[in-house]
Amino acid sequence: METKLTLTLDESVIEKAKGVAIARKTSVSKLVEDYLEQLANNTNEYNNIWDDTNFVAEMDSRVESYENGTAKVFTFEEIKKAVVETYQAKKATK
């Protein structure tokens, strides 16, 4: 069942999305739907990691070291890899 959703977005984002939709021969609505579906699927897979107090403490520690200027700057790929490894290790111990 399809349901209508109204979004308020920056005009430049809407224009860029229209360009992407045209290039992909689809609609902005379909782009948003696909993105939200992908986000929901990935989020469900990794939601339990935030229940891991060791992982959360490690992330808090990294934020603190970043704030006081002693942190290593991590790329998105490094962070993603750490999250996946932690999730897989936690899953393997169950």
C-alpha positions as CSV (number, residue, x, y, z in Angstrom):
1,M,0.0,0.0,0.0
2,E,1.4,3.4,-1.0
3,T,1.1,6.4,1.4
4,K,1.8,10.0,0.6
5,L,4.6,11.7,2.5
6,T,5.4,15.4,2.5
7,L,9.0,16.4,3.1
8,T,10.5,19.9,3.5
9,L,14.0,20.0,1.9
10,D,16.4,22.6,0.8
11,E,15.6,23.7,-2.8
12,S,19.1,22.8,-4.0
13,V,18.8,19.3,-2.7
14,I,15.5,18.9,-4.5
15,E,17.0,20.1,-7.8
16,K,19.9,17.8,-7.5
17,A,17.6,14.9,-6.7
18,K,15.5,15.7,-9.8
19,G,18.7,15.6,-11.9
20,V,19.6,12.2,-10.4
21,A,16.1,10.9,-11.0
22,I,16.2,12.0,-14.6
23,A,19.6,10.4,-15.1
24,R,18.3,7.1,-13.6
25,K,15.0,7.3,-15.4
26,T,13.0,7.1,-12.2
27,S,11.2,9.5,-9.9
28,V,12.4,11.5,-6.8
29,S,9.8,9.5,-4.8
30,K,11.4,6.2,-5.9
31,L,14.8,7.5,-5.0
32,V,13.6,8.5,-1.6
33,E,11.8,5.1,-1.1
34,D,14.9,3.1,-2.2
35,Y,17.1,5.2,0.1
36,L,14.8,4.8,3.1
37,E,14.4,1.1,2.5
38,Q,18.2,0.7,2.3
39,L,18.7,2.7,5.5
40,A,16.0,0.7,7.3
41,N,17.6,-2.6,6.3
42,N,21.1,-1.6,7.3
43,T,19.9,0.1,10.5
44,N,18.1,-3.1,11.6
45,E,21.1,-5.2,11.0
46,Y,23.4,-3.0,13.2
47,N,20.9,-1.7,15.8
48,N,22.0,-4.1,18.5
49,I,25.6,-2.8,18.4
50,W,24.4,0.3,20.4
51,D,23.4,-2.0,23.3
52,D,27.1,-3.1,23.6
53,T,28.3,-0.9,26.5
54,N,32.0,-1.6,25.6
55,F,31.4,-0.3,22.0
56,V,29.6,2.8,23.2
57,A,32.3,3.5,25.8
58,E,34.9,3.2,23.1
59,M,33.1,5.6,20.9
60,D,32.6,8.0,23.8
61,S,36.4,7.8,24.4
62,R,37.1,8.6,20.8
63,V,34.8,11.6,20.8
64,E,36.4,12.9,24.0
65,S,39.9,12.5,22.5
66,Y,38.7,14.3,19.3
67,E,37.4,17.2,21.4
68,N,40.6,17.6,23.3
69,G,42.7,17.4,20.1
70,T,44.5,14.1,20.7
71,A,42.4,11.9,18.4
72,K,43.4,10.2,15.2
73,V,41.0,11.3,12.5
74,F,39.2,8.2,11.1
75,T,37.8,7.9,7.6
76,F,34.3,6.7,7.0
77,E,35.6,3.4,5.8
78,E,37.7,2.9,9.0
79,I,34.7,3.6,11.2
80,K,32.4,1.3,9.1
81,K,35.0,-1.5,9.3
82,A,35.2,-1.1,13.1
83,V,31.4,-1.2,13.5
84,V,31.1,-4.3,11.3
85,E,34.0,-6.1,13.1
86,T,32.5,-5.3,16.5
87,Y,29.0,-6.4,15.3
88,Q,30.4,-9.6,13.9
89,A,32.4,-10.4,17.0
90,K,29.4,-9.8,19.2
91,K,27.2,-12.0,16.9
92,A,29.9,-14.8,17.0
93,T,29.8,-14.9,20.8
94,K,26.1,-15.5,20.9
